[in-house]
Amino acid sequence: MRIIILGATGPTGVLLIRQALKQLESCTIVLYVRSPEKVPDDLKANSSVTVVKGQLDDKEALTRALEGVEVVLSALGPSVTKGPFHPSNTPLAHAYSLVIEIMQQYGINRLICLGTASIEDPADKFNLAFSILVNGVATLARSAYNDVVAIGHTIRTEGANLDWTIVRVPILTNKESEEIIAGYVGDGKTNTILARAGFAGFVVGEIQRKEWVKKAPLICSA
């Protein structure tokens, strides 16, 4: 299997790489990154890892990187520290639009990506904690909020024919726990905390499980 990981140099992306190496045998992992120097040395040295340098708006570079790929994984998301200063032109949603176009060109069907509770789902119910969380982001980091919402819309419309899964996350922590609960906002099971390790394990496991195709579960730490 050949997979590509977008957003691979952030803390969540690095864990996603390590989890893929752990769970997937005989797998080639392509890392499409803007700054190859940010990839940990041990991962760059791994024979199963191929690092490709490129920008998210570089169609030619993305096309080369996606050739031969079977599954697209993404940890792309607005920077937490730069949230209030996120560009207003929804750059991440535009990047997904380009990725989806190339996926369709190559016949790549599987896309599993990071989202947040800002992306609403018909199965969601009202929950005060999530309402405060989402409204806080929308107020303090409006452009980042708009981009995340646009990501959900882009995947569900332009990528409607793909086997997509939007893995929505709450507040991320650096705890090592991989135990998660998957459900929806306000279902009585989910909470507002998730270890990044749990996200990584869930995403890689979903490649084989295919339990959440064309769905947007909210996952949290158990």
Sequence and secondary structure as in RCSB ss.txt:
>XXXX:A:sequence
MRIIILGATGPTGVLLIRQALKQLESCTIVLYVRSPEKVPDDLKANSSVTVVKGQLDDKEALTRALEGVEVVLSA
LGPSVTKGPFHPSNTPLAHAYSLVIEIMQQYGINRLICLGTASIEDPADKFNLAFSILVNGVATLARSAYNDVVA
IGHTIRTEGANLDWTIVRVPILTNKESEEIIAGYVGDGKTNTILARAGFAGFVVGEIQRKEWVKKAPLICSA
>XXXX:A:secstr
 EEEEESTTSHHHHHHHHHHHHH TT EEEEEES GGGS HHHHT TTEEEEE  TT HHHHHHHHTT SEEEE 
    STTGGG  SS HHHHHHHHHHHHHHHHT  EEEEEEETTS  TT    HHHHHHHHHHHHH HHHHHHHHH
HHHHHHHTTTTSEEEEEEE EEE      EEEE TTSSS  SEEEHHHHHHHHHHHHHH  STTB  EEEE 
